[in-house]
């Protein structure tokens, strides 16, 4: 089943990706926030599947419109005009802006074209940029999905959580 990773039953003692991320954040005494466009809150919603997520997640932002990106997480108007909402630059500013707005140690951002419409030759359906802010440093990953709207959104959630998990393990060993 395609959504297996999201809904799969775990073997005894096995942790889900979101449980691993919440545990890593809690062990390091860090707070995370999210700034989501194409995922519409699914990253934060996935984190709150974990009991105890309230220890590491105080707030998240669904910034679907450009106006919301500017007002809530301070993405610059110039960035949106020059590069567009679906861009590496916007994902970068979303992650940093959300971390600052929420006074969080870590942030995940997602902006893209989930589909089935809305794509162009330059920015096709399935193009997503994921930003990850941690330890004062922001990295952005470009993804190109080819599933349905929901599959593209869930792929983005998984990739974002994996990105944060990897950065936590590499940059902040316990």
Secondary structure by P-SEA (a helix, b strand, c coil): ccccccccccccccccaaaaaaaaaaaabbbbbbbbccccaaaaaaaacccccccccccccccccaaaaaccccccaaaaaacccccaaaaaaaaaaaaaaaccccbbbbbcccccccccccccccbbbbbbbcccbbbbbbbbbcccaaaaaaaaaaaaaaaaaaaaaacccc
